[in-house]
Amino acid sequence: MKIKLIGLLMLLSAGLLHSQNHLSIDEAIRTGLESNFGIRLEKKQVDIAKNNNSIGNAGMLPKLGLTASQSNSVNDSRQVFLTGQVNDKSGATSNLLSGGVQLNWTIFDGMKMFVRRNQLQNIEDVANMELLLTVENTISQIHQQYYTLVQRLNQQKVIEKTLALGNERLQLANDKLTFGSGSRLEVLQALVDLHSDSAAYLNLLDQINQGIIGLNTLLGRPVSTVFTVDDQISLTNGLRLDSLESLMLQRNTQLRLGQKNEDLARLALREIRSTMFPEVGLNLGFNALNQQSQSGFLAENRTKGISYGVTATMNLFNGFNTRREQRNMQLQIESSHLRTDELKNELTAALHAAFRSYEFKSQLRVMENQNLLSASENLRIATERYTIGDLSGIEFREAQRNYLEAETRLLTVVLELKILETQLLQLAGSLTNS
């Protein structure tokens, strides 16, 4: 009965990742960058910013407009002239047809158009940086989901070994009871421990299934997609705090975004200052008019011709609003600079804290490796002694538990190291290059 239970559990676990489609971490990242919904949405924002970044939107190009109109009227009129002539018309019609083309071009606006052009370029740069930040966050999430799944699958193998040992222990206890050298208590203890391990195994299978669904969702593909993953977590050696900190100050995406917002605030100040200069524009137009009337002085009036000129406007006084806006924008620049300094301080603190944890976890990994070797040897000896009846079931279970806990701790610390490594690379702005 218990052999059938173990077989059923193994069959259930095989169904979770039974596939020939192997998914490496590089392939997972590549798929995520192509299909993740958050990245795809952010790319649309980049396209919008790119479309807006044009000389026309900056106000550097002329504006050309076409106008046309026709109006008709029917009037009763009576006109008496000084000469005594009377012009009395009933139902007189009047038709007016006019049209024209007008070109207006601002040739100087206090350099505002050039400032606007720089603003549009900076806005596009910000959109690209926000896309990069989304990419980095997505890669970080993929790393965490992927390697957590690897860790759980390795933990599954450990529990499967434990289940196999527990099943052998139960069979051995039953055999001893049959031949009169064992006790019913020993059988019940083995059965309880096997049930406990089976429950832990089922909980782990549920976590694995949730991990598969989570990773598929993150990669923007159907949640029912089945795949296999790597069986080991590879770690990067040689990470140094001084190198990471130097890279962070140069390449961290959040920090670069803060600096770009400072640039936008300075450009906004230049835009306000440009209103203190005159605005000069050129205009050129062609107009035509055709009017016909059955009453009045003219029966027909036709005109056409070209008009051109120069306009200049300048704001001389607007209630000190320009000075107020300049002062507010100067304060905004100072606030942006303070926020950048605050962010730099927070990122530096996060980098130092993560690196310190990375160092501690690296030392802990070495210790857990040694501990696992000892626990494995202890379990081997305990198994031999239990088989020949030289060790009680409780003592054997203790050795078994120690081995399971040692293996789990090592897998956990390796996963934590990988997550810390990903966090450090992201802080240093090197995650997309890793």
Summary of the structure (lengths in Angstrom):
residues: 434
radius of gyration: 40.0
end to end distance: 50.5
largest distance: 149.0
contacts: 1264
relative contact order: 0.13
helix: 65%
strand: 17%
